[in-house]
Amino acid sequence: MKLNDFNGDGGGPIVRDRLWWFGSARDYTTLEQVIGFPKDFKSNLRNYTARLNTQVGRGNQLSGFWTYNKKFQPNRGAGL
């Protein structure tokens, strides 16, 4: 089995005490040998996340959040 897991994230203020951001990305891949199958079985998961916060008044914040997830298995359902 072979496993690759690459991650990255970052964030911080855009405008001090008023507007903040955060972003994250992940690429997770596995390759497994399956007995009787002619090539490695590949699975790939990709995740992306973004967030934006703003201070709209004393004690109140507004937050926006976005996420994207994809699972890729090109040989899923294959037989001998």
C-alpha positions in Angstrom: 0.0 0.0 0.0 1.2 3.5 -0.8 -0.2 6.6 0.9 0.3 10.3 0.1 -1.3 13.0 2.3 -0.6 16.6 1.4 -2.2 19.4 3.4 -1.9 23.1 3.5 -3.7 25.9 5.3 -3.4 29.6 6.1 -5.3 32.5 7.4 -5.2 35.8 9.2 -6.4 39.3 9.3 -7.2 41.3 6.1 -8.2 44.4 8.0 -7.1 44.4 11.7 -10.0 43.7 14.1 -12.5 43.8 11.2 -12.0 41.1 8.5 -10.3 37.7 8.7 -9.8 34.8 6.2 -8.9 31.1 6.4 -8.2 28.6 3.6 -7.3 24.9 3.6 -6.6 22.3 0.9 -5.9 18.5 1.2 -5.0 15.9 -1.3 -5.1 12.3 0.1 -4.2 9.4 -2.2 -3.9 5.7 -1.6 -2.7 2.9 -4.0 -3.5 -0.6 -2.9 -2.8 -4.0 -4.5 -5.9 -6.1 -5.0 -5.4 -9.9 -5.5 -6.5 -10.8 -9.0 -6.7 -7.2 -10.3 -4.2 -6.2 -13.0 -3.2 -2.8 -11.5 -3.2 -0.9 -8.2 -6.6 0.3 -6.9 -6.4 4.1 -6.6 -8.5 6.3 -4.2 -8.1 10.0 -4.1 -9.9 12.5 -1.8 -9.7 16.2 -2.3 -11.0 18.7 0.2 -11.0 22.5 -0.1 -12.3 24.9 2.6 -12.5 28.7 2.8 -13.9 31.0 5.4 -14.3 34.7 5.8 -15.3 36.5 9.0 -16.2 40.2 9.5 -17.0 42.2 12.6 -20.3 43.9 11.9 -20.9 45.6 15.2 -19.9 45.4 18.8 -20.2 41.8 19.8 -21.6 40.6 16.4 -19.8 38.8 13.6 -20.8 37.7 10.1 -19.2 34.5 8.8 -19.2 32.9 5.4 -18.0 29.3 4.8 -17.4 27.2 1.7 -16.3 23.6 1.4 -15.7 21.3 -1.6 -15.1 17.5 -1.3 -14.4 15.0 -4.1 -13.8 11.3 -4.0 -12.1 9.8 -7.1 -11.9 6.0 -7.6 -11.4 5.3 -11.3 -11.5 1.5 -11.0 -14.5 1.3 -8.6 -16.9 -1.4 -9.6 -14.3 -3.2 -11.8 -14.2 -6.9 -12.0 -11.8 -9.6 -13.2 
